[in-house]
Each structure stands twice: as structure tokens, then as C-alpha cells.
Amino acid sequence: MKTNARFIKSITKAAAENDTVMPWARGTRRAAFIAKRNAAEAAQQRKVA
């Protein structure tokens, strides 16, 4: 096996093992973030009005 092919295999293996949760992922964490943001915006609007 050439070095380049071995490198590509190692990169694809590392990418498959990656399980980092991204902030834009759908789910309860994202819903909680959106609710917090909406509450902050509503509080800000109450201060201005």
C-alpha cells in the first residue's frame, strides 16, 4: 500500500470516530439554547418599552 493511500485511510478512520456534538445539531440542547435566546430578547424588549 502506498503512503498516500495509508494516509487517506487513517484520515477517514479518524473522521468516522469523531463524535463531537456541534452547536447547530438538532435536539434538546439546541432547543434549550433557542429558548434562552428568545427569553433574553423578550427581556431586552421589555426594558426598552
N, C-alpha and C positions, 0 to 999 in steps of 0.2 A: 504494500500500500504506500502510495506517495505521501510525503509530508503534508501536502495541501489537503488531501482527502482526509487524513487523520485529524487535521486541524478543524476542518468543517464538521466532522463527526463529533468532535469534542464540543464545539460551539452549539450544535443542535441539541446535544445531550444536556448541556448546561441550561439552555433555554427551556427545555422540557421540564427540568427540575425546578425552575423558578416559580414560586407560588406567592409572590408579593402581591398584596392587595392594593390596587390602585384607587385613588380617591374618586375617580369617576365611575367606578364599578357600581352596578345596581345592587341594592339591598338595603338592609335596615340601617347600616352605617350612613349611607348616602341620604336616606330619608331623615335621619336624625339631624344631619348637617343642614339640610334644606329647611327643616322646621326651625332650627336655631337661627338661621339666617333670616327667615321670614319674621320671626319674633323680634329680632334686633331692628329690622326695618320698620316694623309696626311701632316699636317703642320710640324710634327716632322721629317718626311722623307725628306721634302724639306730643312730643316735645316741641316740635315746630308749630303745630296747630294751636 
